[in-house]
Amino acid sequence: MADVTSIEHPTLKVPYDVLNKKFRLAQKTLDREVCHVTTAVSELERVLFTDNRSASHISSLLGGVVEKLSSFKRKAEEATQEEIECGRVVKRRVDHVKEHDSLSPSVVAEWKRTRLDRLLVEYLLRAGCYSTATKLASTRGIEGLTNLDVFLVAREVEQSLACRDTTKCLAWCHDNKSKLRKLNSSLEFNVRMQEFIELIKSDRRMEAIRHARKHFTGQDPAHLPSIQRCMALIAFPSGTDVSPYKELLSDVRWDQLIEQFRAENLKLYQLSSQSAFSVVLQSGLSALKTPHCYRGATGHNPDCPVCQRSLNALAAPLPYAHCSQSRLVCHISGDQLNENNLPLMLPNGYVYGQKALQQMANENNGTIVCPRTRQTYNIRDAEKVFVM
Amino acid sequence: MARSEEFGRGEGDVAESGDDGGDNAGGLLDIAEEHIRETGLELQEESREPFFELNRILAALKSRDLEPALQWAEENREKLRAQNSSLEFKLHRLAYINLVSEGPHSVPQAIEYARVHFTPFVYQHEKVIQSLMGCLLYVKGGLINSPYADLLSAQQWSEICDVFTRDACSLLGLSVDSSLAVCVNAGCTALPVLLNIKQVMQQRQVHNMWNSKEELPIEIDLGPSSRYHSIFACPILRQQSTESNPPMRLICGHVISRDALNKLTTSSKLKCPYCPVEQNPADAIQIFF
């Protein structure tokens, strides 16, 4: 259960948050529609109780009420449909995560394979390999289980920012206004500031001043120094060399905006800045890493993941696994060495399991060949080794 | 079966090849291609070749076509024999069973096949060949009703796919399970333990517990299937053995690390801590697990 809680948090939290958001949005929409309906109805009532009532006026008002009611109904249906969809996504993920506890080993094995795929998709999305990620998700049929949508939306915004277009970013900020406010985000302000700077760069200073009047008032007082610096920028020509105004005019700010957007997006959905895949891989490599994996050909075991060339390189800076008790395996068979399979030492100092040596002796008339040094001995020369 | 998976890391392109345990034959190769295209990584052609071939042979085996597998086994006969693998014989055995199961009219064909292909294997697999020959008696009455019914089961085919995968992988020096999958599963087991200890260390302000960054602060039990290397921990000093501190076997048979040996030696005499046998420390032999 413990590994589920530490790794599956994003799997369940994100769709739940999406559902929450949709619910609130639906609430607001419905409240607004109710408001419209009640105003229309009260207007109708008002007219009914005055003397100035004509049938056509009343019927037009009634028509208005009917229209408002039907739009209310439509919007309510849409909102509930969306909520049901979100609820379904949440349920599917919960069901999937529950499977890890299943009693059947093949189901658990399948679940682990899906987990690997999910982790890979998330890693690929974070690395920016969107088409590989979508292809992998669709091939394995796990789109509903991954947070693809979050990253694809983010990708659109990032691409638009890279093209110096701020509309999508501002739309995104507007969508997530309340959450960003809770996070004390300065993203929207930075985007507005960048727009101001762009206006200055293209020498539309009057427009810039109007823009500033519109967007810089009513900002958080903490932004005041930046605002002051921006306003001072009006006095400088676009090719100025004076810092800090030169930095304000540089294009690097767009990249910074993209970075900030990415970080805020992750924070919004409570995703950590590192992909779960890299964290899990590192802990796995560390838990499997032994000094043998780095002793060249002598210690190499083709089954050991850390002995594989590429993982070997990745695991080099990680700490070794901690072992307080000896755990021995026979080099020939790979079986454990314990009281059922006693370790025996050949005269050259190499130790193997009793079972493997006995089998070798049976097939070769009592002679055994050390697999690592190719020296031959008789089975009787093997001595017992006691490892506590 | 085989899937070439890579992820480029910013610093250096570390490409990883992993195998998948049998499903989606070839289905994931095009995802790998897509990834290469997207990240601009380069993967040498040679490292992909074996995967394509094994994929092909495995797909044929799944559709009960033994030809490519037999061809491959013949080509690699020497190496397979060096590994003590009985793959070629098992493939011939399945082909023979196929012939026999076709009915009484194919019996002479089956006998001919056996004569040609079983002869080289007589020494190692005598008993099995004997029973295969014995099943000819029951062909007329139908093998299903005979004591040899299990020869016809479909499990033989899934077994042969497994055997082939295992032998081919060890021939190529690859692991059977995807290394990536093993690592990730190990990581998912290890992560909560590490998070737990981190929390404990923070709560109790015991930061100096993890003084040696060479090793993890806590032992993580991954189960017996994850023991790929022998690890010797000296029972006296409770440290893992290293190149400079290898395990040494004393005359009485007990094993301690070299550092422990040096510590216990007083004026070139040594008393084993487990059995009070006095001995010369120079008589201890370095052992290799």
Interface residues (C-beta under 8 A of the other chain):
Chain A: A2 D3 T5 S6 I7 K112 R113 R115 L116 L119 L120 Y123 L124 A127 C129 S131 T132 K135 L136 T139 F277 V279 V280 L281 Q282 S283 G284 L285 S286 A287 L288 T290 P291 H292 C293 R295 G299 N301 P302 D303 C304 P305 V306 C307 Q308 S310 L311 A313 L314 P319 Y320 A321 H322 C323 S324 Q325 S326 R327 L328 V329 H331 Q336 L337 P343 M345 G349 Y350 V351 R372 E383 K384 V385 F386 V387 M388
Chain B: E5 F7 G8 R9 G12 V14 A15 E16 S17 N24 G27 L28 D30 I31 E34 H35 E38 T39 C169 S170 G173 L174 S175 V176 D177 S179 L180 A181 V182 C183 V184 N185 A186 G187 C188 T189 A190 L191 P192 V193 L194 L195 N196 K213 E214 E215 L216 P217 I218 E219 I220 L222 P224 S226 R227 Y228 H229 S230 I231 F232 A233 P235 R238 Q240 T242 E243 R249 C252 G253 H254 V255 Y274 I285 Q286 I287 F288 F289
